[in-house]
Amino acid sequence: MNRREFLELSAAAGTDALLSQKLSAELPAGAAGTASSDQKLIGMYVHEGWVYNHPYASRTWTDENWRGYFDGLHRLGCNLVSIWPQLETMPSPLTASDRATLDQHRRIIDMAHREFDMKVWIVLCPNIVPVDDYARRMTFERRP
């Protein structure tokens, strides 16, 4: 399946309320970010789209920066973090910095789950696609 087919299917699934209800009904309680009715979700949103310098751009954070952020949220009573990692800007095939970014996101999601008992929601935007040749010219951390 290519990117366009994936995005078309994602958009169709996102607009089909019956499909969404069917998928939700088939998931066990607590799966895929669903909360039990007695658990309130309190969270924060992290947007990795801005190309600022460290430490102001979350896309430049180290694992330890993320750990400190999750710790602060956890201490404030948050149990959810929603991250928009700008995966839509990654060219095909991936660059080395894109692969490293995906590896880091795997680690930080695992960290949020295991160390801080937090849910993690990943935000994606289906109408953003990279111009592969342009995207390959820069690292993920500096890509607009």
N, C-alpha and C positions, 0 to 999 in steps of 0.2 A: 504494500500500500504506500503510495507516495504522499507527500505532505498535503497536497490539494485534496486528495480523497479523504485523508484523515480529518482535515478541517471541515469539509463538507459534512461528513458523518457526525462530527462533534457538534456543529451548528444545528443539524437536524435533531440530534438527541437532546440538545439543550432547549430547543423550542417545543419539544413534544412532551407535554405535561403527563400524558398517560405513561410514556416510556419512563420518565423520571420517577413516577409513583411506583411503577412495577419494579424498577431497579432498587428503590429504597425499601420496598416491602420484602425483597429477597435478601437484603443484607442483615446479618445479625446485629443486635443492639450494640452500639459502640463502634461499629466498623465504619471505615472510610469517613471518619469525621462526624458521624452521627452521634448525638449525645442521648443518654437516657433522659426521660422526661423530668427527672428530679435534678439533673446536673445542669447548671447554668454555665454557659460559655462566656468567659471574659477574656478578651484578647487584644492583640495589637497587630497592626498591619505594617509590613516592611516592604517598601518599594525599592527595587534595585535598579531602577531605570536611570537614575541621575548619575552623571559622570562628574562627581565632585572628588576632591582629594580625601585621602584617609585622614581621620576616621569618619568623616561626614558621609561618605558613600558606603552604604552597606555592602555593595558588591566588592569592596576592597577589604572587608573584614577577614581576619584570621579566625581559625577555629576558637581560639581563646577570646577574641572579641565577641563572637557569637555566644560563647559560654557565659560571659559576663552579662550580655544582653538578656539571655534567657533567665539567668539567675535574678537579675533585677525585676523582670516581669513576674517571675515566680513569687518573689518576695512581696510583690504588690497584689498577689492573688490571681494573677492571670493563669489560665489553663489552655490557652490557644494562641498560636501565632500564625498569621496568614502572610505568606511570602510570595511576592511577584518577582521571580528570578530572571525575567526577561529572556527566557529560553527561546522565544520567538525570533530573537536576533541572531541565533547561531546558524552559521552556514552549513551546507551539506557538500562535502563531508566536514565533520567537525575539525576545528583547529586544536592544537595542544592545550591552549588556555581554556577552550570550551570544555574539553574533556576533564581538565583539572577542576573547573567550576562544577561540573556535574558530580564529580567525586566528592567535592567539598559539600555540596548540598545533601548528598546521601549521608555523609558523616554528621552534618548538623541536624538533620531530621532525626537521625538515630539518637543523637545527643539530647534533643528536646524530648523525645519519647522516654528514653531510659533514665536520664539524670534528673529531669524536671517534670515528668509525667504530664507533658503537654501534648495537645493535639497540634498538628501542623496541616494547614491548608495551603495548597499551591495554586496560585492564580495564573491563568493563561489568557491571552487575548487572541482569538482566532483570526482577526483581521490584520495581524502584523506578520509580515514575512520578510526575511532578509534578501537583499541583493547579494548573493553569495560572493561574487568577486570583490565587492566593496567591504563586506563584513570580514573577509579573510585578511584584509590589510591591517587590522588592528586586533589587539588582545581583547578578550571579553571585558576586562576591567576598564578599558578606555573606549569601547565601542559605543557610539551614540544610539 
